[in-house]
Amino acid sequence: MSQHRSIASLSPGETGTIAGYRSNDIPIKVYEMGLLPGEVFTLTHRLPFNGPVCIRVKNNPNSIALRATEADLILIEST
């Protein structure tokens, strides 16, 4: 089994697939934004000093901004 990283560990331009979550205490807004296992996304922007990250989910024209703490909860498989 491969080692899972979090969204927070990606660099701008990298693509990944959501594999699961680090804990069962995930904010409900993560689910409401459609960040479910199996979704493919690309990290588009990263703000400095451990700031928010911006991702774009495949087949969705909108970008999603996540706090660094939220991005660290979402585990991914790199593609």
PyMOL Python script that loads the backbone (N, CA, C, O; Angstrom):
from pymol import cmd

cmd.read_pdbstr("""\
ATOM      1  N   MET A   1       0.853  -1.186   0.000  1.00  0.00           N
ATOM      2  CA  MET A   1       0.000   0.000   0.000  1.00  0.00           C
ATOM      3  C   MET A   1       0.887   1.235   0.000  1.00  0.00           C
ATOM      4  O   MET A   1       1.908   1.276   0.687  1.00  0.00           O
ATOM      5  N   SER A   2       0.492   2.244  -0.777  1.00  0.00           N
ATOM      6  CA  SER A   2       1.315   3.440  -0.877  1.00  0.00           C
ATOM      7  C   SER A   2       1.083   4.364   0.310  1.00  0.00           C
ATOM      8  O   SER A   2       0.022   4.355   0.933  1.00  0.00           O
ATOM      9  N   GLN A   3       2.101   5.159   0.604  1.00  0.00           N
ATOM     10  CA  GLN A   3       2.018   6.146   1.680  1.00  0.00           C
ATOM     11  C   GLN A   3       1.180   7.325   1.199  1.00  0.00           C
ATOM     12  O   GLN A   3       1.429   7.869   0.123  1.00  0.00           O
ATOM     13  N   HIS A   4       0.194   7.717   1.990  1.00  0.00           N
ATOM     14  CA  HIS A   4      -0.654   8.848   1.617  1.00  0.00           C
ATOM     15  C   HIS A   4      -0.083  10.133   2.178  1.00  0.00           C
ATOM     16  O   HIS A   4       0.394  10.180   3.312  1.00  0.00           O
ATOM     17  N   ARG A   5      -0.142  11.179   1.358  1.00  0.00           N
ATOM     18  CA  ARG A   5       0.248  12.526   1.783  1.00  0.00           C
ATOM     19  C   ARG A   5      -1.023  13.341   1.906  1.00  0.00           C
ATOM     20  O   ARG A   5      -2.107  12.886   1.542  1.00  0.00           O
ATOM     21  N   SER A   6      -0.880  14.548   2.421  1.00  0.00           N
ATOM     22  CA  SER A   6      -2.045  15.420   2.510  1.00  0.00           C
ATOM     23  C   SER A   6      -1.975  16.464   1.395  1.00  0.00           C
ATOM     24  O   SER A   6      -0.934  16.651   0.766  1.00  0.00           O
ATOM     25  N   ILE A   7      -3.092  17.132   1.165  1.00  0.00           N
ATOM     26  CA  ILE A   7      -3.123  18.213   0.175  1.00  0.00           C
ATOM     27  C   ILE A   7      -2.090  19.271   0.537  1.00  0.00           C
ATOM     28  O   ILE A   7      -1.488  19.879  -0.348  1.00  0.00           O
ATOM     29  N   ALA A   8      -1.881  19.494   1.830  1.00  0.00           N
ATOM     30  CA  ALA A   8      -0.944  20.524   2.289  1.00  0.00           C
ATOM     31  C   ALA A   8       0.489  20.258   1.834  1.00  0.00           C
ATOM     32  O   ALA A   8       1.306  21.179   1.817  1.00  0.00           O
ATOM     33  N   SER A   9       0.808  19.022   1.468  1.00  0.00           N
ATOM     34  CA  SER A   9       2.182  18.697   1.073  1.00  0.00           C
ATOM     35  C   SER A   9       2.451  18.912  -0.415  1.00  0.00           C
ATOM     36  O   SER A   9       3.590  18.763  -0.856  1.00  0.00           O
ATOM     37  N   LEU A  10       1.433  19.257  -1.193  1.00  0.00           N
ATOM     38  CA  LEU A  10       1.612  19.433  -2.633  1.00  0.00           C
ATOM     39  C   LEU A  10       2.176  20.805  -2.976  1.00  0.00           C
ATOM     40  O   LEU A  10       2.073  21.752  -2.196  1.00  0.00           O
ATOM     41  N   SER A  11       2.764  20.887  -4.144  1.00  0.00           N
ATOM     42  CA  SER A  11       3.249  22.152  -4.695  1.00  0.00           C
ATOM     43  C   SER A  11       2.284  22.600  -5.788  1.00  0.00           C
ATOM     44  O   SER A  11       1.573  21.771  -6.358  1.00  0.00           O
ATOM     45  N   PRO A  12       2.248  23.897  -6.090  1.00  0.00           N
ATOM     46  CA  PRO A  12       1.371  24.372  -7.168  1.00  0.00           C
ATOM     47  C   PRO A  12       1.630  23.626  -8.473  1.00  0.00           C
ATOM     48  O   PRO A  12       2.775  23.416  -8.875  1.00  0.00           O
ATOM     49  N   GLY A  13       0.534  23.231  -9.123  1.00  0.00           N
ATOM     50  CA  GLY A  13       0.616  22.497 -10.379  1.00  0.00           C
ATOM     51  C   GLY A  13       0.514  20.990 -10.213  1.00  0.00           C
ATOM     52  O   GLY A  13       0.267  20.285 -11.192  1.00  0.00           O
ATOM     53  N   GLU A  14       0.697  20.478  -9.006  1.00  0.00           N
ATOM     54  CA  GLU A  14       0.604  19.036  -8.783  1.00  0.00           C
ATOM     55  C   GLU A  14      -0.851  18.592  -8.733  1.00  0.00           C
ATOM     56  O   GLU A  14      -1.729  19.324  -8.278  1.00  0.00           O
ATOM     57  N   THR A  15      -1.081  17.377  -9.210  1.00  0.00           N
ATOM     58  CA  THR A  15      -2.415  16.795  -9.250  1.00  0.00           C
ATOM     59  C   THR A  15      -2.468  15.598  -8.328  1.00  0.00           C
ATOM     60  O   THR A  15      -1.475  14.893  -8.154  1.00  0.00           O
ATOM     61  N   GLY A  16      -3.631  15.370  -7.737  1.00  0.00           N
ATOM     62  CA  GLY A  16      -3.803  14.228  -6.851  1.00  0.00           C
ATOM     63  C   GLY A  16      -5.241  13.752  -6.842  1.00  0.00           C
ATOM     64  O   GLY A  16      -6.131  14.399  -7.394  1.00  0.00           O
ATOM     65  N   THR A  17      -5.456  12.604  -6.204  1.00  0.00           N
ATOM     66  CA  THR A  17      -6.778  12.027  -6.030  1.00  0.00           C
ATOM     67  C   THR A  17      -7.029  11.898  -4.539  1.00  0.00           C
ATOM     68  O   THR A  17      -6.174  11.393  -3.812  1.00  0.00           O
ATOM     69  N   ILE A  18      -8.177  12.340  -4.074  1.00  0.00           N
ATOM     70  CA  ILE A  18      -8.497  12.246  -2.650  1.00  0.00           C
ATOM     71  C   ILE A  18      -8.667  10.780  -2.282  1.00  0.00           C
ATOM     72  O   ILE A  18      -9.463  10.064  -2.890  1.00  0.00           O
ATOM     73  N   ALA A  19      -7.906  10.336  -1.273  1.00  0.00           N
ATOM     74  CA  ALA A  19      -7.923   8.935  -0.845  1.00  0.00           C
ATOM     75  C   ALA A  19      -8.713   8.742   0.439  1.00  0.00           C
ATOM     76  O   ALA A  19      -9.200   7.642   0.700  1.00  0.00           O
ATOM     77  N   GLY A  20      -8.849   9.776   1.237  1.00  0.00           N
ATOM     78  CA  GLY A  20      -9.550   9.650   2.515  1.00  0.00           C
ATOM     79  C   GLY A  20      -9.206  10.824   3.399  1.00  0.00           C
ATOM     80  O   GLY A  20      -8.802  11.885   2.924  1.00  0.00           O
ATOM     81  N   TYR A  21      -9.374  10.619   4.708  1.00  0.00           N
ATOM     82  CA  TYR A  21      -9.169  11.697   5.667  1.00  0.00           C
ATOM     83  C   TYR A  21      -8.302  11.208   6.814  1.00  0.00           C
ATOM     84  O   TYR A  21      -8.314  10.027   7.161  1.00  0.00           O
ATOM     85  N   ARG A  22      -7.558  12.122   7.391  1.00  0.00           N
ATOM     86  CA  ARG A  22      -6.645  11.807   8.477  1.00  0.00           C
ATOM     87  C   ARG A  22      -7.398  11.449   9.762  1.00  0.00           C
ATOM     88  O   ARG A  22      -6.868  10.717  10.598  1.00  0.00           O
ATOM     89  N   SER A  23      -8.617  11.950   9.931  1.00  0.00           N
ATOM     90  CA  SER A  23      -9.384  11.725  11.151  1.00  0.00           C
ATOM     91  C   SER A  23     -10.863  11.648  10.805  1.00  0.00           C
ATOM     92  O   SER A  23     -11.259  11.980   9.687  1.00  0.00           O
ATOM     93  N   ASN A  24     -11.670  11.218  11.742  1.00  0.00           N
ATOM     94  CA  ASN A  24     -13.113  11.174  11.532  1.00  0.00           C
ATOM     95  C   ASN A  24     -13.769  12.518  11.828  1.00  0.00           C
ATOM     96  O   ASN A  24     -14.949  12.710  11.532  1.00  0.00           O
ATOM     97  N   ASP A  25     -13.015  13.449  12.410  1.00  0.00           N
ATOM     98  CA  ASP A  25     -13.540  14.772  12.754  1.00  0.00           C
ATOM     99  C   ASP A  25     -13.265  15.765  11.632  1.00  0.00           C
ATOM    100  O   ASP A  25     -12.476  16.697  11.789  1.00  0.00           O
ATOM    101  N   ILE A  26     -13.923  15.554  10.506  1.00  0.00           N
ATOM    102  CA  ILE A  26     -13.746  16.410   9.336  1.00  0.00           C
ATOM    103  C   ILE A  26     -14.852  17.467   9.343  1.00  0.00           C
ATOM    104  O   ILE A  26     -16.019  17.127   9.537  1.00  0.00           O
ATOM    105  N   PRO A  27     -14.509  18.740   9.135  1.00  0.00           N
ATOM    106  CA  PRO A  27     -15.559  19.764   9.063  1.00  0.00           C
ATOM    107  C   PRO A  27     -16.564  19.435   7.954  1.00  0.00           C
ATOM    108  O   PRO A  27     -16.174  19.018   6.864  1.00  0.00           O
ATOM    109  N   ILE A  28     -17.829  19.619   8.228  1.00  0.00           N
ATOM    110  CA  ILE A  28     -18.891  19.290   7.272  1.00  0.00           C
ATOM    111  C   ILE A  28     -18.730  20.049   5.964  1.00  0.00           C
ATOM    112  O   ILE A  28     -19.168  19.572   4.917  1.00  0.00           O
ATOM    113  N   LYS A  29     -18.104  21.234   6.007  1.00  0.00           N
ATOM    114  CA  LYS A  29     -17.953  22.010   4.775  1.00  0.00           C
ATOM    115  C   LYS A  29     -17.043  21.308   3.769  1.00  0.00           C
ATOM    116  O   LYS A  29     -17.159  21.549   2.568  1.00  0.00           O
ATOM    117  N   VAL A  30     -16.144  20.445   4.236  1.00  0.00           N
ATOM    118  CA  VAL A  30     -15.293  19.685   3.316  1.00  0.00           C
ATOM    119  C   VAL A  30     -16.166  18.784   2.446  1.00  0.00           C
ATOM    120  O   VAL A  30     -15.954  18.699   1.237  1.00  0.00           O
ATOM    121  N   TYR A  31     -17.137  18.115   3.047  1.00  0.00           N
ATOM    122  CA  TYR A  31     -18.066  17.273   2.289  1.00  0.00           C
ATOM    123  C   TYR A  31     -18.960  18.124   1.392  1.00  0.00           C
ATOM    124  O   TYR A  31     -19.211  17.768   0.241  1.00  0.00           O
ATOM    125  N   GLU A  32     -19.438  19.243   1.918  1.00  0.00           N
ATOM    126  CA  GLU A  32     -20.328  20.115   1.146  1.00  0.00           C
ATOM    127  C   GLU A  32     -19.647  20.686  -0.090  1.00  0.00           C
ATOM    128  O   GLU A  32     -20.306  20.950  -1.096  1.00  0.00           O
ATOM    129  N   MET A  33     -18.326  20.880  -0.022  1.00  0.00           N
ATOM    130  CA  MET A  33     -17.579  21.390  -1.180  1.00  0.00           C
ATOM    131  C   MET A  33     -17.310  20.298  -2.207  1.00  0.00           C
ATOM    132  O   MET A  33     -16.763  20.578  -3.273  1.00  0.00           O
ATOM    133  N   GLY A  34     -17.686  19.055  -1.902  1.00  0.00           N
ATOM    134  CA  GLY A  34     -17.501  17.955  -2.843  1.00  0.00           C
ATOM    135  C   GLY A  34     -16.131  17.319  -2.788  1.00  0.00           C
ATOM    136  O   GLY A  34     -15.729  16.641  -3.733  1.00  0.00           O
ATOM    137  N   LEU A  35     -15.403  17.523  -1.700  1.00  0.00           N
ATOM    138  CA  LEU A  35     -14.069  16.939  -1.573  1.00  0.00           C
ATOM    139  C   LEU A  35     -14.186  15.530  -0.989  1.00  0.00           C
ATOM    140  O   LEU A  35     -13.878  15.285   0.177  1.00  0.00           O
ATOM    141  N   LEU A  36     -14.639  14.625  -1.838  1.00  0.00           N
ATOM    142  CA  LEU A  36     -14.915  13.246  -1.455  1.00  0.00           C
ATOM    143  C   LEU A  36     -13.850  12.318  -2.022  1.00  0.00           C
ATOM    144  O   LEU A  36     -13.210  12.651  -3.020  1.00  0.00           O
ATOM    145  N   PRO A  37     -13.650  11.156  -1.402  1.00  0.00           N
ATOM    146  CA  PRO A  37     -12.673  10.199  -1.945  1.00  0.00           C
ATOM    147  C   PRO A  37     -12.962   9.881  -3.411  1.00  0.00           C
ATOM    148  O   PRO A  37     -14.110   9.691  -3.812  1.00  0.00           O
ATOM    149  N   GLY A  38     -11.890   9.830  -4.192  1.00  0.00           N
ATOM    150  CA  GLY A  38     -11.987   9.550  -5.622  1.00  0.00           C
ATOM    151  C   GLY A  38     -11.959  10.790  -6.495  1.00  0.00           C
ATOM    152  O   GLY A  38     -11.743  10.680  -7.702  1.00  0.00           O
ATOM    153  N   GLU A  39     -12.173  11.979  -5.916  1.00  0.00           N
ATOM    154  CA  GLU A  39     -12.150  13.217  -6.699  1.00  0.00           C
ATOM    155  C   GLU A  39     -10.709  13.571  -7.084  1.00  0.00           C
ATOM    156  O   GLU A  39      -9.796  13.489  -6.262  1.00  0.00           O
ATOM    157  N   VAL A  40     -10.526  13.961  -8.333  1.00  0.00           N
ATOM    158  CA  VAL A  40      -9.220  14.368  -8.844  1.00  0.00           C
ATOM    159  C   VAL A  40      -9.164  15.892  -8.819  1.00  0.00           C
ATOM    160  O   VAL A  40     -10.131  16.557  -9.192  1.00  0.00           O
ATOM    161  N   PHE A  41      -8.043  16.441  -8.384  1.00  0.00           N
ATOM    162  CA  PHE A  41      -7.911  17.896  -8.267  1.00  0.00           C
ATOM    163  C   PHE A  41      -6.487  18.306  -8.584  1.00  0.00           C
ATOM    164  O   PHE A  41      -5.579  17.475  -8.630  1.00  0.00           O
ATOM    165  N   THR A  42      -6.303  19.607  -8.803  1.00  0.00           N
ATOM    166  CA  THR A  42      -4.986  20.204  -9.009  1.00  0.00           C
ATOM    167  C   THR A  42      -4.820  21.352  -8.033  1.00  0.00           C
ATOM    168  O   THR A  42      -5.720  22.178  -7.884  1.00  0.00           O
ATOM    169  N   LEU A  43      -3.680  21.409  -7.370  1.00  0.00           N
ATOM    170  CA  LEU A  43      -3.385  22.534  -6.489  1.00  0.00           C
ATOM    171  C   LEU A  43      -2.911  23.678  -7.377  1.00  0.00           C
ATOM    172  O   LEU A  43      -1.912  23.545  -8.083  1.00  0.00           O
ATOM    173  N   THR A  44      -3.621  24.795  -7.344  1.00  0.00           N
ATOM    174  CA  THR A  44      -3.308  25.906  -8.244  1.00  0.00           C
ATOM    175  C   THR A  44      -2.494  27.006  -7.583  1.00  0.00           C
ATOM    176  O   THR A  44      -1.631  27.602  -8.227  1.00  0.00           O
ATOM    177  N   HIS A  45      -2.750  27.285  -6.317  1.00  0.00           N
ATOM    178  CA  HIS A  45      -2.034  28.353  -5.614  1.00  0.00           C
ATOM    179  C   HIS A  45      -1.754  27.951  -4.174  1.00  0.00           C
ATOM    180  O   HIS A  45      -2.498  27.183  -3.564  1.00  0.00           O
ATOM    181  N   ARG A  46      -0.669  28.488  -3.653  1.00  0.00           N
ATOM    182  CA  ARG A  46      -0.316  28.302  -2.245  1.00  0.00           C
ATOM    183  C   ARG A  46       0.158  29.649  -1.721  1.00  0.00           C
ATOM    184  O   ARG A  46       1.102  30.234  -2.253  1.00  0.00           O
ATOM    185  N   LEU A  47      -0.493  30.133  -0.687  1.00  0.00           N
ATOM    186  CA  LEU A  47      -0.082  31.399  -0.091  1.00  0.00           C
ATOM    187  C   LEU A  47       1.057  31.160   0.894  1.00  0.00           C
ATOM    188  O   LEU A  47       1.132  30.094   1.504  1.00  0.00           O
ATOM    189  N   PRO A  48       1.946  32.141   1.057  1.00  0.00           N
ATOM    190  CA  PRO A  48       3.110  31.951   1.924  1.00  0.00           C
ATOM    191  C   PRO A  48       2.749  31.892   3.407  1.00  0.00           C
ATOM    192  O   PRO A  48       1.622  32.180   3.812  1.00  0.00           O
ATOM    193  N   PHE A  49       3.745  31.509   4.194  1.00  0.00           N
ATOM    194  CA  PHE A  49       3.651  31.482   5.659  1.00  0.00           C
ATOM    195  C   PHE A  49       2.545  30.553   6.146  1.00  0.00           C
ATOM    196  O   PHE A  49       1.779  30.898   7.046  1.00  0.00           O
ATOM    197  N   ASN A  50       2.472  29.358   5.533  1.00  0.00           N
ATOM    198  CA  ASN A  50       1.491  28.344   5.917  1.00  0.00           C
ATOM    199  C   ASN A  50       0.052  28.858   5.751  1.00  0.00           C
ATOM    200  O   ASN A  50      -0.833  28.538   6.544  1.00  0.00           O
ATOM    201  N   GLY A  51      -0.151  29.653   4.712  1.00  0.00           N
ATOM    202  CA  GLY A  51      -1.478  30.204   4.429  1.00  0.00           C
ATOM    203  C   GLY A  51      -2.343  29.208   3.682  1.00  0.00           C
ATOM    204  O   GLY A  51      -1.964  28.049   3.519  1.00  0.00           O
ATOM    205  N   PRO A  52      -3.502  29.657   3.230  1.00  0.00           N
ATOM    206  CA  PRO A  52      -4.436  28.781   2.517  1.00  0.00           C
ATOM    207  C   PRO A  52      -3.865  28.263   1.192  1.00  0.00           C
ATOM    208  O   PRO A  52      -2.933  28.831   0.623  1.00  0.00           O
ATOM    209  N   VAL A  53      -4.463  27.166   0.730  1.00  0.00           N
ATOM    210  CA  VAL A  53      -4.141  26.620  -0.585  1.00  0.00           C
ATOM    211  C   VAL A  53      -5.403  26.706  -1.429  1.00  0.00           C
ATOM    212  O   VAL A  53      -6.516  26.710  -0.903  1.00  0.00           O
ATOM    213  N   CYS A  54      -5.224  26.773  -2.719  1.00  0.00           N
ATOM    214  CA  CYS A  54      -6.342  26.861  -3.644  1.00  0.00           C
ATOM    215  C   CYS A  54      -6.268  25.652  -4.574  1.00  0.00           C
ATOM    216  O   CYS A  54      -5.230  25.385  -5.179  1.00  0.00           O
ATOM    217  N   ILE A  55      -7.382  24.924  -4.680  1.00  0.00           N
ATOM    218  CA  ILE A  55      -7.413  23.747  -5.551  1.00  0.00           C
ATOM    219  C   ILE A  55      -8.546  23.885  -6.554  1.00  0.00           C
ATOM    220  O   ILE A  55      -9.509  24.619  -6.334  1.00  0.00           O
ATOM    221  N   ARG A  56      -8.412  23.169  -7.650  1.00  0.00           N
ATOM    222  CA  ARG A  56      -9.464  23.113  -8.666  1.00  0.00           C
ATOM    223  C   ARG A  56      -9.784  21.634  -8.891  1.00  0.00           C
ATOM    224  O   ARG A  56      -8.929  20.854  -9.309  1.00  0.00           O
ATOM    225  N   VAL A  57     -11.040  21.266  -8.603  1.00  0.00           N
ATOM    226  CA  VAL A  57     -11.491  19.893  -8.775  1.00  0.00           C
ATOM    227  C   VAL A  57     -11.814  19.667 -10.248  1.00  0.00           C
ATOM    228  O   VAL A  57     -12.387  20.530 -10.913  1.00  0.00           O
ATOM    229  N   LYS A  58     -11.433  18.480 -10.750  1.00  0.00           N
ATOM    230  CA  LYS A  58     -11.673  18.141 -12.151  1.00  0.00           C
ATOM    231  C   LYS A  58     -13.167  18.268 -12.472  1.00  0.00           C
ATOM    232  O   LYS A  58     -14.017  17.901 -11.661  1.00  0.00           O
ATOM    233  N   ASN A  59     -13.467  18.779 -13.632  1.00  0.00           N
ATOM    234  CA  ASN A  59     -14.830  18.978 -14.132  1.00  0.00           C
ATOM    235  C   ASN A  59     -15.625  20.004 -13.314  1.00  0.00           C
ATOM    236  O   ASN A  59     -16.855  19.993 -13.337  1.00  0.00           O
ATOM    237  N   ASN A  60     -14.939  20.876 -12.605  1.00  0.00           N
ATOM    238  CA  ASN A  60     -15.589  21.950 -11.862  1.00  0.00           C
ATOM    239  C   ASN A  60     -14.819  23.236 -12.166  1.00  0.00           C
ATOM    240  O   ASN A  60     -13.628  23.315 -11.866  1.00  0.00           O
ATOM    241  N   PRO A  61     -15.460  24.229 -12.745  1.00  0.00           N
ATOM    242  CA  PRO A  61     -14.742  25.450 -13.128  1.00  0.00           C
ATOM    243  C   PRO A  61     -14.358  26.339 -11.941  1.00  0.00           C
ATOM    244  O   PRO A  61     -13.567  27.268 -12.103  1.00  0.00           O
ATOM    245  N   ASN A  62     -14.898  26.071 -10.767  1.00  0.00           N
ATOM    246  CA  ASN A  62     -14.631  26.903  -9.600  1.00  0.00           C
ATOM    247  C   ASN A  62     -13.405  26.427  -8.832  1.00  0.00           C
ATOM    248  O   ASN A  62     -13.092  25.237  -8.813  1.00  0.00           O
ATOM    249  N   SER A  63     -12.722  27.365  -8.205  1.00  0.00           N
ATOM    250  CA  SER A  63     -11.601  27.029  -7.327  1.00  0.00           C
ATOM    251  C   SER A  63     -12.101  26.959  -5.892  1.00  0.00           C
ATOM    252  O   SER A  63     -13.084  27.607  -5.534  1.00  0.00           O
ATOM    253  N   ILE A  64     -11.421  26.174  -5.083  1.00  0.00           N
ATOM    254  CA  ILE A  64     -11.771  26.006  -3.675  1.00  0.00           C
ATOM    255  C   ILE A  64     -10.552  26.385  -2.843  1.00  0.00           C
ATOM    256  O   ILE A  64      -9.452  25.887  -3.081  1.00  0.00           O
ATOM    257  N   ALA A  65     -10.749  27.261  -1.874  1.00  0.00           N
ATOM    258  CA  ALA A  65      -9.669  27.641  -0.962  1.00  0.00           C
ATOM    259  C   ALA A  65      -9.843  26.874   0.344  1.00  0.00           C
ATOM    260  O   ALA A  65     -10.942  26.785   0.890  1.00  0.00           O
ATOM    261  N   LEU A  66      -8.736  26.325   0.829  1.00  0.00           N
ATOM    262  CA  LEU A  66      -8.735  25.571   2.086  1.00  0.00           C
ATOM    263  C   LEU A  66      -7.692  26.139   3.032  1.00  0.00           C
ATOM    264  O   LEU A  66      -6.580  26.465   2.615  1.00  0.00           O
ATOM    265  N   ARG A  67      -8.044  26.257   4.288  1.00  0.00           N
ATOM    266  CA  ARG A  67      -7.044  26.616   5.293  1.00  0.00           C
ATOM    267  C   ARG A  67      -6.001  25.506   5.333  1.00  0.00           C
ATOM    268  O   ARG A  67      -6.288  24.363   4.976  1.00  0.00           O
ATOM    269  N   ALA A  68      -4.801  25.841   5.764  1.00  0.00           N
ATOM    270  CA  ALA A  68      -3.730  24.846   5.845  1.00  0.00           C
ATOM    271  C   ALA A  68      -4.128  23.685   6.757  1.00  0.00           C
ATOM    272  O   ALA A  68      -3.795  22.535   6.472  1.00  0.00           O
ATOM    273  N   THR A  69      -4.833  23.976   7.845  1.00  0.00           N
ATOM    274  CA  THR A  69      -5.247  22.906   8.766  1.00  0.00           C
ATOM    275  C   THR A  69      -6.268  21.976   8.110  1.00  0.00           C
ATOM    276  O   THR A  69      -6.251  20.771   8.361  1.00  0.00           O
ATOM    277  N   GLU A  70      -7.152  22.518   7.277  1.00  0.00           N
ATOM    278  CA  GLU A  70      -8.123  21.681   6.564  1.00  0.00           C
ATOM    279  C   GLU A  70      -7.431  20.846   5.486  1.00  0.00           C
ATOM    280  O   GLU A  70      -7.726  19.662   5.322  1.00  0.00           O
ATOM    281  N   ALA A  71      -6.512  21.472   4.757  1.00  0.00           N
ATOM    282  CA  ALA A  71      -5.782  20.762   3.704  1.00  0.00           C
ATOM    283  C   ALA A  71      -4.964  19.618   4.275  1.00  0.00           C
ATOM    284  O   ALA A  71      -4.770  18.604   3.605  1.00  0.00           O
ATOM    285  N   ASP A  72      -4.482  19.763   5.498  1.00  0.00           N
ATOM    286  CA  ASP A  72      -3.686  18.719   6.138  1.00  0.00           C
ATOM    287  C   ASP A  72      -4.536  17.514   6.543  1.00  0.00           C
ATOM    288  O   ASP A  72      -3.998  16.424   6.738  1.00  0.00           O
ATOM    289  N   LEU A  73      -5.838  17.690   6.671  1.00  0.00           N
ATOM    290  CA  LEU A  73      -6.734  16.587   7.060  1.00  0.00           C
ATOM    291  C   LEU A  73      -7.101  15.683   5.898  1.00  0.00           C
ATOM    292  O   LEU A  73      -7.538  14.552   6.110  1.00  0.00           O
ATOM    293  N   ILE A  74      -6.929  16.166   4.661  1.00  0.00           N
ATOM    294  CA  ILE A  74      -7.370  15.419   3.475  1.00  0.00           C
ATOM    295  C   ILE A  74      -6.181  14.680   2.878  1.00  0.00           C
ATOM    296  O   ILE A  74      -5.217  15.296   2.423  1.00  0.00           O
ATOM    297  N   LEU A  75      -6.261  13.350   2.886  1.00  0.00           N
ATOM    298  CA  LEU A  75      -5.180  12.507   2.369  1.00  0.00           C
ATOM    299  C   LEU A  75      -5.370  12.268   0.874  1.00  0.00           C
ATOM    300  O   LEU A  75      -6.493  12.131   0.388  1.00  0.00           O
ATOM    301  N   ILE A  76      -4.259  12.221   0.163  1.00  0.00           N
ATOM    302  CA  ILE A  76      -4.317  12.102  -1.289  1.00  0.00           C
ATOM    303  C   ILE A  76      -3.354  11.047  -1.789  1.00  0.00           C
ATOM    304  O   ILE A  76      -2.429  10.637  -1.088  1.00  0.00           O
ATOM    305  N   GLU A  77      -3.594  10.613  -3.025  1.00  0.00           N
ATOM    306  CA  GLU A  77      -2.656   9.800  -3.788  1.00  0.00           C
ATOM    307  C   GLU A  77      -2.204  10.670  -4.941  1.00  0.00           C
ATOM    308  O   GLU A  77      -3.038  11.195  -5.678  1.00  0.00           O
ATOM    309  N   SER A  78      -0.914  10.832  -5.113  1.00  0.00           N
ATOM    310  CA  SER A  78      -0.405  11.646  -6.224  1.00  0.00           C
ATOM    311  C   SER A  78      -0.643  10.941  -7.541  1.00  0.00           C
ATOM    312  O   SER A  78      -0.579   9.714  -7.620  1.00  0.00           O
ATOM    313  N   THR A  79      -0.921  11.729  -8.590  1.00  0.00           N
ATOM    314  CA  THR A  79      -1.095  11.144  -9.921  1.00  0.00           C
ATOM    315  C   THR A  79      -0.118  11.767 -10.877  1.00  0.00           C
ATOM    316  O   THR A  79      -0.097  11.415 -12.056  1.00  0.00           O
TER     317      THR A  79
END
""", "prot")
cmd.dss("prot")
cmd.show_as("cartoon", "prot")
cmd.util.cbc("prot")
cmd.orient("prot")
